[in-house]
């Protein structure tokens, strides 16, 4: 569970680092957005590295990657709708279902 929580928190930071400047720093020069994004991304790494180190004790690396991608899409969908005020589309559901399928195949036992 610690891995999932750390991955969720790290993805919140990374989503803000990658996309937050589109709403809050558009009037600033590009170098300011880059520096602010790097500062935010530092905290993502502070959480992501321990998540992977803890997670690799219970999951394979491919399982960790698929888990992180599913979390990324969930965090991004919420961020896009609530922070960037992007319209909610049915395509988010279809993309999410594809990721659920990927997670199923990655975690199923043979």
Buried (B, 14 or more C-beta within 10 A) or exposed (E): EEBBEBBBBBBBBBBBBBBBBEEEBEEEEEEEBEEBBEEBBEBBEEBBEBBBEBBEEEBEEEBBBBBBBBBBBBBBBEBBBEBEEEEEEEEBEEBBEEBEEBBEEBEEEE
